[in-house]
Amino acid sequence: MSYPDPRGEIFIDPTAYADQERWHGVAAELRAQAPVLRVEQEGYTPFWAVTRYEDVFFVSRNNEQFLNTRNSVLGPDAQLELLNTLGIEPKTLIHMDGVEHHDHRGLANAWFRPRSVAQRQAGIDAIAEDFVAKFRDLGGNCDFAQEIAVPYTLRVIMSIFGVPEEDEPTMLRLTQGLFGAADPEYLGDLSDPFAMIVDTIGQFDDYFQALADERRAHPTDDLATVIANGQVGGCPMDHHATLWYFTIVATAGHDTTSFALSGGLEALLRHPDQVMALQADPGLIVNAVDEMIRWTSPVRHFLRYLTEPATLSGVEIPAGDRMLLSYPSANRDETIFDGPMEFSVSRPNANRLIAFGGGEHFCLGSTFARRELRTLLPKLFAAVETIELDGEPQWAQANFVGGVKHLPVAATFR
Ligand code: HEM
C-alpha cells in the first residue's frame, strides 16, 4: 500500500462530514479496499483509521491492548502542544484507563443504570410534553433541531445534573464552544477555533468551580452533589478530575442526543411510510430509536493507542501507534447490516448499533439517550396530523460530535 491515501481526509476535515452522501461513499470504499488505513496529514501525528464493524468492536472491547490515554480526540498537534503549554490537560473518563477509569466511572455509574433511568420516566415525560406543547405553540413551523431537539435534550440532562434552567443557555453556548468550534456558525466573534476551545474550557472551569463549592456547602440529591463530593479510592476526587467530570456530563449528555434526535427525525421525514408505520404501531419506537442512532452516529470517532503490536483486517500495526475508531462507518458495515445505506425502523438487528462504543468505555448515558428519544417521538407523532420537511436540513461542520444542526419542519395538529 502506498501512503498517503487522500481518502483519509474524511476523518479530519470537519466539512467532509457535512456532505453525508459523499462521506459514506468514501467510507464504504475504505471498508472494502483499505479497512485499516494509515492516515498521514501535515500537522497531525499519523493514525490508522478503522472502518469495519468487527475491528471497531474488537478494539473497543480490548481495553488493555488498546488504551485511551490523554489525546482521545483527534486534533492538530500544534493545538495539543499549545494546550500543554497552557497547562490544560483534559482528564475525563474518556482520558483514563484501568483502575483509575474504573474507580472514577463508579462514582456516577448508579445514576445511569437502566433502573435509575427508568425511575426518572415521569420527569422525562413532563419535559417531553412541555416541548410538544412548545411545538404546537410555534404553529408546527420551526427549526426542529434548534427549537426542540437541542433545548429538550439539554433540559433532561440538566434536570438530573442540577444545573438550574436559567443557566441552560450558558451550558449550550459552552458545549458548542467545545464541540462545534470548527463550525463558522458557532465561532462568534472569535476567528480561531482553538482560541474558542481555550476560552470555553476557562469558562466551564469557572462555572463548575462555583457549582462544586455550592454543592459541598449545601449538598442536595442531584448528580452535581455526587460529583462535587465524590470519593475515589477512599479519597476526595482531585480538583482537576472533578471539573472535567462536570464538563463531560454537561457536554456529552446533550449534544450527542440532540443530533440523534434531529438527524433521526430528518431520516423519518424522508420516509413518510415509516412515520405511518410508527403511528400505527407505537411499539416499533424502541427499534426505530436504535435505527436513528445507528443512522446518525453523532460521535464520529475516538482514538485508541496500541500497547503491543496488533493485526486488524490483515494489517499489522506497531505498538505505540494510534487508531481512530470510525463509528459512523462501522454502523454502515454491510457485513453486519443488510442494506446499510437504507433507513428502516423495522431493521431486525438495529440494536447491534455501535454508536455508543463498547468495552469499559461504553457510553455511560446510552440508556438516557435512548429513553429521551423513545419518550419524545411517540408524543410528537400522537400530536401531529402531518409533519414534513420545510426546507433543506443543514449539517454541522465537526469531525468529533455532529449531525443535523438546522431542521426546518412544518406540521399540522390533530
Ligand atoms: C445518542 C447519544 C449518544 C451517543 C451516540 C454517545 C456516544 C458515546 C461514545 C461513542 C462513547 C465512547 C465509547 C467508547 O469509547 O467505547 C461515549 C462515552 C460516554 N458518554 Fe455517551 N453518547 C450519547 C449520549 C450520552 C449521554 C446522554 C450521556 C449522559 C451524561 C453520555 C455520557 C457519556 C460519558 C460520561 C462517556 C464516557 C464513558 C467512559 O469513558 O467510561 N453520553 N458516548
Boltz pocket constraint, residues with backbone or C-beta under 6 A from the ligand:
constraints:
  - pocket:
      binder: B
      contacts: [[A, 60], [A, 93], [A, 94], [A, 95], [A, 105], [A, 157], [A, 248], [A, 249], [A, 250], [A, 252], [A, 253], [A, 254], [A, 256], [A, 257], [A, 260], [A, 293], [A, 297], [A, 298], [A, 299], [A, 302], [A, 327], [A, 354], [A, 355], [A, 356], [A, 357], [A, 358], [A, 359], [A, 360], [A, 361], [A, 362], [A, 363], [A, 364], [A, 365], [A, 366], [A, 368], [A, 369]]
      max_distance: 6.0
